[in-house]
Structure formats: structure tokens, C-alpha cells
Amino acid sequence: MNEPQNMPSLSEAQMEIMNIVWDQPETTLGEIWRELGPKRNIARNTIQTLLTRLVDKGWLEYRAEGKVFHYRAAVPRESTMQHVVSRLVETAFNGSAEGLVMALLDGQELKEDEVDRIRALIENARRSPQ
């Protein structure tokens, strides 16, 4: 699989498509359109263009079965999310993870189980070697 730091950036619409693709081993244009269509007013042809660009950029791979193309991710979701968040921290928060967390939590009400999971993540990060 490819690594996201070596890949061209994803637009918002391309990221939405990648999220659909990452949720399944393979998917088709029709399946993506059925899932994305109700959320966003987007034409089937537009999704086809986005899929073609994602293949050209190396984000997706496909196999043809007759006239139907089956798409699968060429880049793992986890490393992509880590890369996207790292870029966001560097550019929007001047390298401050604290700034990102503060922006995320400002004005949010957290459930007790969310607080517990966040504390556990902080403790794990504190214990891990730098």
C-alpha cells in the first residue's frame, strides 16, 4: 500500500469517497453514489470523475468485472488520518497538539466514558518513549 505523505492531498469530496471505500473491501461507483447522494447533492458523473482522479493520484486501485469497476483503497485509513491530523497541527496550530485538543474540546460536553478514554490516551502517550 502507498503512504499518504507521498501522495497528493485529498479534497473534501475525495475524502468523503475515501471514507466510503475504507469501510468495505471493495465498492462500485453505484454503491458510492447511493451512499453519498443523500448526504450531498452530487451527480453520478461527478463521482466517476472523482474516482478517476483518485485512481490517477494513487489513492485507489480498481479491477474491472465486465463494465463494472470495483474500487479499493491503495492507502490505509489509519496512516492517512495520522498524516492529515499532523498536517493540521503543523499548519493551523503551529505545531501545538494542545491547541488542537483545546479547539476540539472548547464548548463541548463530554460523556464520562469519553473523558475516561481521553485520559487513557493521554496516559498511554505519557508512558510511551518519545
Secondary structure as GFF3:
##gff-version 3
##sequence-region A 1 130
A	DSSP	three_ten_helix	4	6	.	.	.	ID=ss1
A	DSSP	alpha_helix	12	22	.	.	.	ID=ss2
A	DSSP	beta_strand	27	28	.	.	.	ID=ss3
A	DSSP	alpha_helix	29	36	.	.	.	ID=ss4
A	DSSP	alpha_helix	44	57	.	.	.	ID=ss5
A	DSSP	beta_strand	60	65	.	.	.	ID=ss6
A	DSSP	beta_strand	68	73	.	.	.	ID=ss7
A	DSSP	alpha_helix	77	92	.	.	.	ID=ss8
A	DSSP	alpha_helix	97	105	.	.	.	ID=ss9
A	DSSP	alpha_helix	112	127	.	.	.	ID=ss10
###
